[in-house]
Amino acid sequence: MPGYVIVIDLFGIALAVIGFNMAFRQAAVRRLLGRTAAPSSAAHEEDDPLTYVLRIAGVMVMIFGIVLGGMMTLFHMT
């Protein structure tokens, strides 16, 4: 397998990890952005628009990383 495929796979893995953290580990991402932690109550969490932005963008980035790495690897394995 060529070296550039490995580099792109590593980039895809990095995107998948970043996206996972954005979508499912929002407290760490909020600290990186300089925002306060999400409200602890479930009723107030629905009012925070940053929660939805992080969920949607995180899943999109995670899937893009998985698809990018997977398609590149599958294309060069045939």
mmCIF file of the N, C-alpha and C atoms, coordinates in Angstrom:
data_MODEL
# 
_entry.id   MODEL 
# 
loop_
_atom_site.group_PDB 
_atom_site.id 
_atom_site.type_symbol 
_atom_site.label_atom_id 
_atom_site.label_alt_id 
_atom_site.label_comp_id 
_atom_site.label_asym_id 
_atom_site.label_entity_id 
_atom_site.label_seq_id 
_atom_site.pdbx_PDB_ins_code 
_atom_site.Cartn_x 
_atom_site.Cartn_y 
_atom_site.Cartn_z 
_atom_site.occupancy 
_atom_site.B_iso_or_equiv 
_atom_site.pdbx_formal_charge 
_atom_site.auth_seq_id 
_atom_site.auth_comp_id 
_atom_site.auth_asym_id 
_atom_site.auth_atom_id 
_atom_site.pdbx_PDB_model_num 
ATOM 1   N N  . MET A 1 1  ? 0.858   -1.172 0.000  1.00 0.00 ? 1  MET A N  1 
ATOM 2   C CA . MET A 1 1  ? 0.000   0.000  0.000  1.00 0.00 ? 1  MET A CA 1 
ATOM 3   C C  . MET A 1 1  ? 0.903   1.234  0.000  1.00 0.00 ? 1  MET A C  1 
ATOM 4   N N  . PRO A 1 2  ? 0.620   2.192  -0.878 1.00 0.00 ? 2  PRO A N  1 
ATOM 5   C CA . PRO A 1 2  ? 1.445   3.401  -0.961 1.00 0.00 ? 2  PRO A CA 1 
ATOM 6   C C  . PRO A 1 2  ? 1.399   4.226  0.334  1.00 0.00 ? 2  PRO A C  1 
ATOM 7   N N  . GLY A 1 3  ? 2.438   5.011  0.525  1.00 0.00 ? 3  GLY A N  1 
ATOM 8   C CA . GLY A 1 3  ? 2.542   5.821  1.733  1.00 0.00 ? 3  GLY A CA 1 
ATOM 9   C C  . GLY A 1 3  ? 1.463   6.874  1.854  1.00 0.00 ? 3  GLY A C  1 
ATOM 10  N N  . TYR A 1 4  ? 1.045   7.435  0.717  1.00 0.00 ? 4  TYR A N  1 
ATOM 11  C CA . TYR A 1 4  ? 0.021   8.477  0.794  1.00 0.00 ? 4  TYR A CA 1 
ATOM 12  C C  . TYR A 1 4  ? -1.325  7.929  1.237  1.00 0.00 ? 4  TYR A C  1 
ATOM 13  N N  . VAL A 1 5  ? -1.574  6.642  1.009  1.00 0.00 ? 5  VAL A N  1 
ATOM 14  C CA . VAL A 1 5  ? -2.819  6.040  1.490  1.00 0.00 ? 5  VAL A CA 1 
ATOM 15  C C  . VAL A 1 5  ? -2.798  5.961  3.015  1.00 0.00 ? 5  VAL A C  1 
ATOM 16  N N  . ILE A 1 6  ? -1.651  5.629  3.567  1.00 0.00 ? 6  ILE A N  1 
ATOM 17  C CA . ILE A 1 6  ? -1.520  5.561  5.024  1.00 0.00 ? 6  ILE A CA 1 
ATOM 18  C C  . ILE A 1 6  ? -1.687  6.944  5.637  1.00 0.00 ? 6  ILE A C  1 
ATOM 19  N N  . VAL A 1 7  ? -1.124  7.962  4.992  1.00 0.00 ? 7  VAL A N  1 
ATOM 20  C CA . VAL A 1 7  ? -1.266  9.330  5.496  1.00 0.00 ? 7  VAL A CA 1 
ATOM 21  C C  . VAL A 1 7  ? -2.732  9.756  5.468  1.00 0.00 ? 7  VAL A C  1 
ATOM 22  N N  . ILE A 1 8  ? -3.432  9.450  4.392  1.00 0.00 ? 8  ILE A N  1 
ATOM 23  C CA . ILE A 1 8  ? -4.848  9.809  4.296  1.00 0.00 ? 8  ILE A CA 1 
ATOM 24  C C  . ILE A 1 8  ? -5.676  9.011  5.300  1.00 0.00 ? 8  ILE A C  1 
ATOM 25  N N  . ASP A 1 9  ? -5.324  7.750  5.530  1.00 0.00 ? 9  ASP A N  1 
ATOM 26  C CA . ASP A 1 9  ? -6.019  6.960  6.548  1.00 0.00 ? 9  ASP A CA 1 
ATOM 27  C C  . ASP A 1 9  ? -5.816  7.556  7.938  1.00 0.00 ? 9  ASP A C  1 
ATOM 28  N N  . LEU A 1 10 ? -4.609  7.988  8.242  1.00 0.00 ? 10 LEU A N  1 
ATOM 29  C CA . LEU A 1 10 ? -4.344  8.627  9.535  1.00 0.00 ? 10 LEU A CA 1 
ATOM 30  C C  . LEU A 1 10 ? -5.126  9.934  9.666  1.00 0.00 ? 10 LEU A C  1 
ATOM 31  N N  . PHE A 1 11 ? -5.228  10.689 8.588  1.00 0.00 ? 11 PHE A N  1 
ATOM 32  C CA . PHE A 1 11 ? -6.014  11.915 8.593  1.00 0.00 ? 11 PHE A CA 1 
ATOM 33  C C  . PHE A 1 11 ? -7.493  11.590 8.810  1.00 0.00 ? 11 PHE A C  1 
ATOM 34  N N  . GLY A 1 12 ? -7.974  10.525 8.179  1.00 0.00 ? 12 GLY A N  1 
ATOM 35  C CA . GLY A 1 12 ? -9.365  10.099 8.366  1.00 0.00 ? 12 GLY A CA 1 
ATOM 36  C C  . GLY A 1 12 ? -9.626  9.658  9.799  1.00 0.00 ? 12 GLY A C  1 
ATOM 37  N N  . ILE A 1 13 ? -8.675  8.965  10.399 1.00 0.00 ? 13 ILE A N  1 
ATOM 38  C CA . ILE A 1 13 ? -8.823  8.558  11.800 1.00 0.00 ? 13 ILE A CA 1 
ATOM 39  C C  . ILE A 1 13 ? -8.849  9.780  12.707 1.00 0.00 ? 13 ILE A C  1 
ATOM 40  N N  . ALA A 1 14 ? -7.973  10.747 12.426 1.00 0.00 ? 14 ALA A N  1 
ATOM 41  C CA . ALA A 1 14 ? -7.965  11.979 13.223 1.00 0.00 ? 14 ALA A CA 1 
ATOM 42  C C  . ALA A 1 14 ? -9.298  12.711 13.113 1.00 0.00 ? 14 ALA A C  1 
ATOM 43  N N  . LEU A 1 15 ? -9.851  12.796 11.904 1.00 0.00 ? 15 LEU A N  1 
ATOM 44  C CA . LEU A 1 15 ? -11.156 13.431 11.734 1.00 0.00 ? 15 LEU A CA 1 
ATOM 45  C C  . LEU A 1 15 ? -12.250 12.670 12.483 1.00 0.00 ? 15 LEU A C  1 
ATOM 46  N N  . ALA A 1 16 ? -12.188 11.357 12.449 1.00 0.00 ? 16 ALA A N  1 
ATOM 47  C CA . ALA A 1 16 ? -13.195 10.557 13.148 1.00 0.00 ? 16 ALA A CA 1 
ATOM 48  C C  . ALA A 1 16 ? -13.119 10.774 14.662 1.00 0.00 ? 16 ALA A C  1 
ATOM 49  N N  . VAL A 1 17 ? -11.923 10.854 15.198 1.00 0.00 ? 17 VAL A N  1 
ATOM 50  C CA . VAL A 1 17 ? -11.760 11.083 16.642 1.00 0.00 ? 17 VAL A CA 1 
ATOM 51  C C  . VAL A 1 17 ? -12.230 12.483 17.018 1.00 0.00 ? 17 VAL A C  1 
ATOM 52  N N  . ILE A 1 18 ? -11.871 13.478 16.217 1.00 0.00 ? 18 ILE A N  1 
ATOM 53  C CA . ILE A 1 18 ? -12.312 14.853 16.482 1.00 0.00 ? 18 ILE A CA 1 
ATOM 54  C C  . ILE A 1 18 ? -13.831 14.946 16.420 1.00 0.00 ? 18 ILE A C  1 
ATOM 55  N N  . GLY A 1 19 ? -14.425 14.340 15.407 1.00 0.00 ? 19 GLY A N  1 
ATOM 56  C CA . GLY A 1 19 ? -15.881 14.361 15.268 1.00 0.00 ? 19 GLY A CA 1 
ATOM 57  C C  . GLY A 1 19 ? -16.573 13.642 16.406 1.00 0.00 ? 19 GLY A C  1 
ATOM 58  N N  . PHE A 1 20 ? -16.022 12.519 16.843 1.00 0.00 ? 20 PHE A N  1 
ATOM 59  C CA . PHE A 1 20 ? -16.613 11.800 17.970 1.00 0.00 ? 20 PHE A CA 1 
ATOM 60  C C  . PHE A 1 20 ? -16.596 12.659 19.221 1.00 0.00 ? 20 PHE A C  1 
ATOM 61  N N  . ASN A 1 21 ? -15.487 13.328 19.463 1.00 0.00 ? 21 ASN A N  1 
ATOM 62  C CA . ASN A 1 21 ? -15.397 14.194 20.638 1.00 0.00 ? 21 ASN A CA 1 
ATOM 63  C C  . ASN A 1 21 ? -16.365 15.364 20.551 1.00 0.00 ? 21 ASN A C  1 
ATOM 64  N N  . MET A 1 22 ? -16.515 15.918 19.362 1.00 0.00 ? 22 MET A N  1 
ATOM 65  C CA . MET A 1 22 ? -17.465 17.017 19.196 1.00 0.00 ? 22 MET A CA 1 
ATOM 66  C C  . MET A 1 22 ? -18.899 16.565 19.456 1.00 0.00 ? 22 MET A C  1 
ATOM 67  N N  . ALA A 1 23 ? -19.240 15.381 19.007 1.00 0.00 ? 23 ALA A N  1 
ATOM 68  C CA . ALA A 1 23 ? -20.618 14.921 19.111 1.00 0.00 ? 23 ALA A CA 1 
ATOM 69  C C  . ALA A 1 23 ? -20.959 14.352 20.483 1.00 0.00 ? 23 ALA A C  1 
ATOM 70  N N  . PHE A 1 24 ? -20.041 13.603 21.079 1.00 0.00 ? 24 PHE A N  1 
ATOM 71  C CA . PHE A 1 24 ? -20.398 12.839 22.269 1.00 0.00 ? 24 PHE A CA 1 
ATOM 72  C C  . PHE A 1 24 ? -19.640 13.229 23.533 1.00 0.00 ? 24 PHE A C  1 
ATOM 73  N N  . ARG A 1 25 ? -18.579 13.984 23.419 1.00 0.00 ? 25 ARG A N  1 
ATOM 74  C CA . ARG A 1 25 ? -17.834 14.454 24.592 1.00 0.00 ? 25 ARG A CA 1 
ATOM 75  C C  . ARG A 1 25 ? -17.757 15.974 24.539 1.00 0.00 ? 25 ARG A C  1 
ATOM 76  N N  . GLN A 1 26 ? -18.894 16.579 24.689 1.00 0.00 ? 26 GLN A N  1 
ATOM 77  C CA . GLN A 1 26 ? -19.006 18.006 24.450 1.00 0.00 ? 26 GLN A CA 1 
ATOM 78  C C  . GLN A 1 26 ? -18.364 18.858 25.528 1.00 0.00 ? 26 GLN A C  1 
ATOM 79  N N  . ALA A 1 27 ? -18.205 18.346 26.729 1.00 0.00 ? 27 ALA A N  1 
ATOM 80  C CA . ALA A 1 27 ? -17.620 19.159 27.802 1.00 0.00 ? 27 ALA A CA 1 
ATOM 81  C C  . ALA A 1 27 ? -16.183 19.547 27.472 1.00 0.00 ? 27 ALA A C  1 
ATOM 82  N N  . ALA A 1 28 ? -15.412 18.618 26.934 1.00 0.00 ? 28 ALA A N  1 
ATOM 83  C CA . ALA A 1 28 ? -14.015 18.914 26.583 1.00 0.00 ? 28 ALA A CA 1 
ATOM 84  C C  . ALA A 1 28 ? -13.936 19.913 25.430 1.00 0.00 ? 28 ALA A C  1 
ATOM 85  N N  . VAL A 1 29 ? -14.811 19.769 24.457 1.00 0.00 ? 29 VAL A N  1 
ATOM 86  C CA . VAL A 1 29 ? -14.813 20.680 23.309 1.00 0.00 ? 29 VAL A CA 1 
ATOM 87  C C  . VAL A 1 29 ? -15.255 22.069 23.746 1.00 0.00 ? 29 VAL A C  1 
ATOM 88  N N  . ARG A 1 30 ? -16.214 22.139 24.647 1.00 0.00 ? 30 ARG A N  1 
ATOM 89  C CA . ARG A 1 30 ? -16.661 23.439 25.161 1.00 0.00 ? 30 ARG A CA 1 
ATOM 90  C C  . ARG A 1 30 ? -15.525 24.147 25.896 1.00 0.00 ? 30 ARG A C  1 
ATOM 91  N N  . ARG A 1 31 ? -14.727 23.391 26.648 1.00 0.00 ? 31 ARG A N  1 
ATOM 92  C CA . ARG A 1 31 ? -13.579 24.005 27.332 1.00 0.00 ? 31 ARG A CA 1 
ATOM 93  C C  . ARG A 1 31 ? -12.562 24.531 26.323 1.00 0.00 ? 31 ARG A C  1 
ATOM 94  N N  . LEU A 1 32 ? -12.346 23.790 25.241 1.00 0.00 ? 32 LEU A N  1 
ATOM 95  C CA . LEU A 1 32 ? -11.417 24.246 24.203 1.00 0.00 ? 32 LEU A CA 1 
ATOM 96  C C  . LEU A 1 32 ? -11.915 25.514 23.523 1.00 0.00 ? 32 LEU A C  1 
ATOM 97  N N  . LEU A 1 33 ? -13.223 25.630 23.369 1.00 0.00 ? 33 LEU A N  1 
ATOM 98  C CA . LEU A 1 33 ? -13.814 26.810 22.746 1.00 0.00 ? 33 LEU A CA 1 
ATOM 99  C C  . LEU A 1 33 ? -13.944 27.983 23.718 1.00 0.00 ? 33 LEU A C  1 
ATOM 100 N N  . GLY A 1 34 ? -13.673 27.738 24.990 1.00 0.00 ? 34 GLY A N  1 
ATOM 101 C CA . GLY A 1 34 ? -13.785 28.796 25.983 1.00 0.00 ? 34 GLY A CA 1 
ATOM 102 C C  . GLY A 1 34 ? -15.197 29.031 26.464 1.00 0.00 ? 34 GLY A C  1 
ATOM 103 N N  . ARG A 1 35 ? -16.086 28.087 26.257 1.00 0.00 ? 35 ARG A N  1 
ATOM 104 C CA . ARG A 1 35 ? -17.475 28.192 26.696 1.00 0.00 ? 35 ARG A CA 1 
ATOM 105 C C  . ARG A 1 35 ? -17.634 27.490 28.032 1.00 0.00 ? 35 ARG A C  1 
ATOM 106 N N  . THR A 1 36 ? -18.665 27.856 28.736 1.00 0.00 ? 36 THR A N  1 
ATOM 107 C CA . THR A 1 36 ? -18.955 27.157 29.980 1.00 0.00 ? 36 THR A CA 1 
ATOM 108 C C  . THR A 1 36 ? -19.547 25.793 29.664 1.00 0.00 ? 36 THR A C  1 
ATOM 109 N N  . ALA A 1 37 ? -19.549 24.948 30.660 1.00 0.00 ? 37 ALA A N  1 
ATOM 110 C CA . ALA A 1 37 ? -20.108 23.613 30.474 1.00 0.00 ? 37 ALA A CA 1 
ATOM 111 C C  . ALA A 1 37 ? -21.608 23.714 30.230 1.00 0.00 ? 37 ALA A C  1 
ATOM 112 N N  . ALA A 1 38 ? -22.140 22.706 29.592 1.00 0.00 ? 38 ALA A N  1 
ATOM 113 C CA . ALA A 1 38 ? -23.577 22.677 29.304 1.00 0.00 ? 38 ALA A CA 1 
ATOM 114 C C  . ALA A 1 38 ? -24.351 22.621 30.610 1.00 0.00 ? 38 ALA A C  1 
ATOM 115 N N  . PRO A 1 39 ? -25.542 23.141 30.627 1.00 0.00 ? 39 PRO A N  1 
ATOM 116 C CA . PRO A 1 39 ? -26.365 23.055 31.844 1.00 0.00 ? 39 PRO A CA 1 
ATOM 117 C C  . PRO A 1 39 ? -26.570 21.605 32.246 1.00 0.00 ? 39 PRO A C  1 
ATOM 118 N N  . SER A 1 40 ? -26.553 21.364 33.559 1.00 0.00 ? 40 SER A N  1 
ATOM 119 C CA . SER A 1 40 ? -26.653 19.984 34.036 1.00 0.00 ? 40 SER A CA 1 
ATOM 120 C C  . SER A 1 40 ? -28.058 19.417 33.909 1.00 0.00 ? 40 SER A C  1 
ATOM 121 N N  . SER A 1 41 ? -29.046 20.261 33.929 1.00 0.00 ? 41 SER A N  1 
ATOM 122 C CA . SER A 1 41 ? -30.425 19.799 33.826 1.00 0.00 ? 41 SER A CA 1 
ATOM 123 C C  . SER A 1 41 ? -30.763 19.453 32.379 1.00 0.00 ? 41 SER A C  1 
ATOM 124 N N  . ALA A 1 42 ? -31.502 18.373 32.207 1.00 0.00 ? 42 ALA A N  1 
ATOM 125 C CA . ALA A 1 42 ? -31.876 17.948 30.847 1.00 0.00 ? 42 ALA A CA 1 
ATOM 126 C C  . ALA A 1 42 ? -32.826 18.943 30.193 1.00 0.00 ? 42 ALA A C  1 
ATOM 127 N N  . ALA A 1 43 ? -33.623 19.619 30.986 1.00 0.00 ? 43 ALA A N  1 
ATOM 128 C CA . ALA A 1 43 ? -34.577 20.580 30.419 1.00 0.00 ? 43 ALA A CA 1 
ATOM 129 C C  . ALA A 1 43 ? -33.854 21.799 29.846 1.00 0.00 ? 43 ALA A C  1 
ATOM 130 N N  . HIS A 1 44 ? -32.778 22.216 30.485 1.00 0.00 ? 44 HIS A N  1 
ATOM 131 C CA . HIS A 1 44 ? -32.043 23.387 30.006 1.00 0.00 ? 44 HIS A CA 1 
ATOM 132 C C  . HIS A 1 44 ? -31.096 23.037 28.858 1.00 0.00 ? 44 HIS A C  1 
ATOM 133 N N  . GLU A 1 45 ? -30.728 21.782 28.750 1.00 0.00 ? 45 GLU A N  1 
ATOM 134 C CA . GLU A 1 45 ? -29.813 21.381 27.682 1.00 0.00 ? 45 GLU A CA 1 
ATOM 135 C C  . GLU A 1 45 ? -30.447 21.575 26.312 1.00 0.00 ? 45 GLU A C  1 
ATOM 136 N N  . GLU A 1 46 ? -31.756 21.431 26.226 1.00 0.00 ? 46 GLU A N  1 
ATOM 137 C CA . GLU A 1 46 ? -32.439 21.602 24.949 1.00 0.00 ? 46 GLU A CA 1 
ATOM 138 C C  . GLU A 1 46 ? -32.424 23.052 24.491 1.00 0.00 ? 46 GLU A C  1 
ATOM 139 N N  . ASP A 1 47 ? -32.240 23.981 25.418 1.00 0.00 ? 47 ASP A N  1 
ATOM 140 C CA . ASP A 1 47 ? -32.252 25.399 25.076 1.00 0.00 ? 47 ASP A CA 1 
ATOM 141 C C  . ASP A 1 47 ? -30.906 25.888 24.557 1.00 0.00 ? 47 ASP A C  1 
ATOM 142 N N  . ASP A 1 48 ? -29.863 25.099 24.727 1.00 0.00 ? 48 ASP A N  1 
ATOM 143 C CA . ASP A 1 48 ? -28.522 25.523 24.340 1.00 0.00 ? 48 ASP A CA 1 
ATOM 144 C C  . ASP A 1 48 ? -28.262 25.177 22.874 1.00 0.00 ? 48 ASP A C  1 
ATOM 145 N N  . PRO A 1 49 ? -28.147 26.164 21.987 1.00 0.00 ? 49 PRO A N  1 
ATOM 146 C CA . PRO A 1 49 ? -27.937 25.860 20.570 1.00 0.00 ? 49 PRO A CA 1 
ATOM 147 C C  . PRO A 1 49 ? -26.569 25.250 20.276 1.00 0.00 ? 49 PRO A C  1 
ATOM 148 N N  . LEU A 1 50 ? -25.580 25.512 21.122 1.00 0.00 ? 50 LEU A N  1 
ATOM 149 C CA . LEU A 1 50 ? -24.252 24.946 20.891 1.00 0.00 ? 50 LEU A CA 1 
ATOM 150 C C  . LEU A 1 50 ? -24.272 23.427 20.982 1.00 0.00 ? 50 LEU A C  1 
ATOM 151 N N  . THR A 1 51 ? -25.163 22.889 21.792 1.00 0.00 ? 51 THR A N  1 
ATOM 152 C CA . THR A 1 51 ? -25.289 21.437 21.910 1.00 0.00 ? 51 THR A CA 1 
ATOM 153 C C  . THR A 1 51 ? -25.647 20.822 20.564 1.00 0.00 ? 51 THR A C  1 
ATOM 154 N N  . TYR A 1 52 ? -26.617 21.394 19.899 1.00 0.00 ? 52 TYR A N  1 
ATOM 155 C CA . TYR A 1 52 ? -27.044 20.852 18.608 1.00 0.00 ? 52 TYR A CA 1 
ATOM 156 C C  . TYR A 1 52 ? -26.000 21.084 17.527 1.00 0.00 ? 52 TYR A C  1 
ATOM 157 N N  . VAL A 1 53 ? -25.339 22.223 17.563 1.00 0.00 ? 53 VAL A N  1 
ATOM 158 C CA . VAL A 1 53 ? -24.289 22.498 16.580 1.00 0.00 ? 53 VAL A CA 1 
ATOM 159 C C  . VAL A 1 53 ? -23.164 21.482 16.723 1.00 0.00 ? 53 VAL A C  1 
ATOM 160 N N  . LEU A 1 54 ? -22.745 21.214 17.953 1.00 0.00 ? 54 LEU A N  1 
ATOM 161 C CA . LEU A 1 54 ? -21.670 20.247 18.169 1.00 0.00 ? 54 LEU A CA 1 
ATOM 162 C C  . LEU A 1 54 ? -22.094 18.837 17.787 1.00 0.00 ? 54 LEU A C  1 
ATOM 163 N N  . ARG A 1 55 ? -23.342 18.469 18.063 1.00 0.00 ? 55 ARG A N  1 
ATOM 164 C CA . ARG A 1 55 ? -23.807 17.134 17.697 1.00 0.00 ? 55 ARG A CA 1 
ATOM 165 C C  . ARG A 1 55 ? -23.824 16.949 16.179 1.00 0.00 ? 55 ARG A C  1 
ATOM 166 N N  . ILE A 1 56 ? -24.426 17.886 15.490 1.00 0.00 ? 56 ILE A N  1 
ATOM 167 C CA . ILE A 1 56 ? -24.571 17.749 14.034 1.00 0.00 ? 56 ILE A CA 1 
ATOM 168 C C  . ILE A 1 56 ? -23.211 17.830 13.344 1.00 0.00 ? 56 ILE A C  1 
ATOM 169 N N  . ALA A 1 57 ? -22.423 18.842 13.685 1.00 0.00 ? 57 ALA A N  1 
ATOM 170 C CA . ALA A 1 57 ? -21.110 18.996 13.052 1.00 0.00 ? 57 ALA A CA 1 
ATOM 171 C C  . ALA A 1 57 ? -20.185 17.844 13.420 1.00 0.00 ? 57 ALA A C  1 
ATOM 172 N N  . GLY A 1 58 ? -20.268 17.373 14.655 1.00 0.00 ? 58 GLY A N  1 
ATOM 173 C CA . GLY A 1 58 ? -19.411 16.266 15.079 1.00 0.00 ? 58 GLY A CA 1 
ATOM 174 C C  . GLY A 1 58 ? -19.694 14.988 14.320 1.00 0.00 ? 58 GLY A C  1 
ATOM 175 N N  . VAL A 1 59 ? -20.962 14.665 14.155 1.00 0.00 ? 59 VAL A N  1 
ATOM 176 C CA . VAL A 1 59 ? -21.312 13.453 13.408 1.00 0.00 ? 59 VAL A CA 1 
ATOM 177 C C  . VAL A 1 59 ? -20.900 13.597 11.945 1.00 0.00 ? 59 VAL A C  1 
ATOM 178 N N  . MET A 1 60 ? -21.078 14.788 11.384 1.00 0.00 ? 60 MET A N  1 
ATOM 179 C CA . MET A 1 60 ? -20.688 14.997 9.980  1.00 0.00 ? 60 MET A CA 1 
ATOM 180 C C  . MET A 1 60 ? -19.181 14.842 9.794  1.00 0.00 ? 60 MET A C  1 
ATOM 181 N N  . VAL A 1 61 ? -18.386 15.402 10.683 1.00 0.00 ? 61 VAL A N  1 
ATOM 182 C CA . VAL A 1 61 ? -16.930 15.302 10.589 1.00 0.00 ? 61 VAL A CA 1 
ATOM 183 C C  . VAL A 1 61 ? -16.493 13.850 10.816 1.00 0.00 ? 61 VAL A C  1 
ATOM 184 N N  . MET A 1 62 ? -17.117 13.172 11.776 1.00 0.00 ? 62 MET A N  1 
ATOM 185 C CA . MET A 1 62 ? -16.757 11.788 12.058 1.00 0.00 ? 62 MET A CA 1 
ATOM 186 C C  . MET A 1 62 ? -17.044 10.891 10.852 1.00 0.00 ? 62 MET A C  1 
ATOM 187 N N  . ILE A 1 63 ? -18.211 11.019 10.260 1.00 0.00 ? 63 ILE A N  1 
ATOM 188 C CA . ILE A 1 63 ? -18.552 10.197 9.103  1.00 0.00 ? 63 ILE A CA 1 
ATOM 189 C C  . ILE A 1 63 ? -17.663 10.531 7.913  1.00 0.00 ? 63 ILE A C  1 
ATOM 190 N N  . PHE A 1 64 ? -17.344 11.816 7.723  1.00 0.00 ? 64 PHE A N  1 
ATOM 191 C CA . PHE A 1 64 ? -16.461 12.201 6.627  1.00 0.00 ? 64 PHE A CA 1 
ATOM 192 C C  . PHE A 1 64 ? -15.089 11.555 6.780  1.00 0.00 ? 64 PHE A C  1 
ATOM 193 N N  . GLY A 1 65 ? -14.555 11.533 7.997  1.00 0.00 ? 65 GLY A N  1 
ATOM 194 C CA . GLY A 1 65 ? -13.257 10.898 8.228  1.00 0.00 ? 65 GLY A CA 1 
ATOM 195 C C  . GLY A 1 65 ? -13.289 9.407  7.958  1.00 0.00 ? 65 GLY A C  1 
ATOM 196 N N  . ILE A 1 66 ? -14.346 8.750  8.401  1.00 0.00 ? 66 ILE A N  1 
ATOM 197 C CA . ILE A 1 66 ? -14.469 7.309  8.181  1.00 0.00 ? 66 ILE A CA 1 
ATOM 198 C C  . ILE A 1 66 ? -14.596 7.004  6.693  1.00 0.00 ? 66 ILE A C  1 
ATOM 199 N N  . VAL A 1 67 ? -15.428 7.767  5.999  1.00 0.00 ? 67 VAL A N  1 
ATOM 200 C CA . VAL A 1 67 ? -15.634 7.524  4.566  1.00 0.00 ? 67 VAL A CA 1 
ATOM 201 C C  . VAL A 1 67 ? -14.371 7.854  3.774  1.00 0.00 ? 67 VAL A C  1 
ATOM 202 N N  . LEU A 1 68 ? -13.704 8.938  4.113  1.00 0.00 ? 68 LEU A N  1 
ATOM 203 C CA . LEU A 1 68 ? -12.475 9.320  3.401  1.00 0.00 ? 68 LEU A CA 1 
ATOM 204 C C  . LEU A 1 68 ? -11.414 8.232  3.519  1.00 0.00 ? 68 LEU A C  1 
ATOM 205 N N  . GLY A 1 69 ? -11.151 7.788  4.732  1.00 0.00 ? 69 GLY A N  1 
ATOM 206 C CA . GLY A 1 69 ? -10.153 6.746  4.930  1.00 0.00 ? 69 GLY A CA 1 
ATOM 207 C C  . GLY A 1 69 ? -10.581 5.417  4.339  1.00 0.00 ? 69 GLY A C  1 
ATOM 208 N N  . GLY A 1 70 ? -11.834 5.066  4.535  1.00 0.00 ? 70 GLY A N  1 
ATOM 209 C CA . GLY A 1 70 ? -12.314 3.785  4.020  1.00 0.00 ? 70 GLY A CA 1 
ATOM 210 C C  . GLY A 1 70 ? -12.328 3.703  2.510  1.00 0.00 ? 70 GLY A C  1 
ATOM 211 N N  . MET A 1 71 ? -12.806 4.757  1.862  1.00 0.00 ? 71 MET A N  1 
ATOM 212 C CA . MET A 1 71 ? -12.851 4.737  0.402  1.00 0.00 ? 71 MET A CA 1 
ATOM 213 C C  . MET A 1 71 ? -11.456 4.738  -0.204 1.00 0.00 ? 71 MET A C  1 
ATOM 214 N N  . MET A 1 72 ? -10.549 5.495  0.380  1.00 0.00 ? 72 MET A N  1 
ATOM 215 C CA . MET A 1 72 ? -9.182  5.536  -0.151 1.00 0.00 ? 72 MET A CA 1 
ATOM 216 C C  . MET A 1 72 ? -8.518  4.167  -0.001 1.00 0.00 ? 72 MET A C  1 
ATOM 217 N N  . THR A 1 73 ? -8.707  3.536  1.154  1.00 0.00 ? 73 THR A N  1 
ATOM 218 C CA . THR A 1 73 ? -8.118  2.223  1.372  1.00 0.00 ? 73 THR A CA 1 
ATOM 219 C C  . THR A 1 73 ? -8.743  1.176  0.452  1.00 0.00 ? 73 THR A C  1 
ATOM 220 N N  . LEU A 1 74 ? -10.054 1.171  0.355  1.00 0.00 ? 74 LEU A N  1 
ATOM 221 C CA . LEU A 1 74 ? -10.703 0.190  -0.507 1.00 0.00 ? 74 LEU A CA 1 
ATOM 222 C C  . LEU A 1 74 ? -10.345 0.387  -1.972 1.00 0.00 ? 74 LEU A C  1 
ATOM 223 N N  . PHE A 1 75 ? -10.196 1.629  -2.405 1.00 0.00 ? 75 PHE A N  1 
ATOM 224 C CA . PHE A 1 75 ? -9.841  1.895  -3.787 1.00 0.00 ? 75 PHE A CA 1 
ATOM 225 C C  . PHE A 1 75 ? -8.457  1.341  -4.119 1.00 0.00 ? 75 PHE A C  1 
ATOM 226 N N  . HIS A 1 76 ? -7.514  1.444  -3.181 1.00 0.00 ? 76 HIS A N  1 
ATOM 227 C CA . HIS A 1 76 ? -6.154  0.985  -3.452 1.00 0.00 ? 76 HIS A CA 1 
ATOM 228 C C  . HIS A 1 76 ? -5.927  -0.475 -3.132 1.00 0.00 ? 76 HIS A C  1 
ATOM 229 N N  . MET A 1 77 ? -6.914  -1.135 -2.536 1.00 0.00 ? 77 MET A N  1 
ATOM 230 C CA . MET A 1 77 ? -6.766  -2.576 -2.267 1.00 0.00 ? 77 MET A CA 1 
ATOM 231 C C  . MET A 1 77 ? -7.285  -3.413 -3.419 1.00 0.00 ? 77 MET A C  1 
ATOM 232 N N  . THR A 1 78 ? -7.992  -2.803 -4.360 1.00 0.00 ? 78 THR A N  1 
ATOM 233 C CA . THR A 1 78 ? -8.537  -3.580 -5.471 1.00 0.00 ? 78 THR A CA 1 
ATOM 234 C C  . THR A 1 78 ? -7.542  -3.745 -6.575 1.00 0.00 ? 78 THR A C  1 
# 
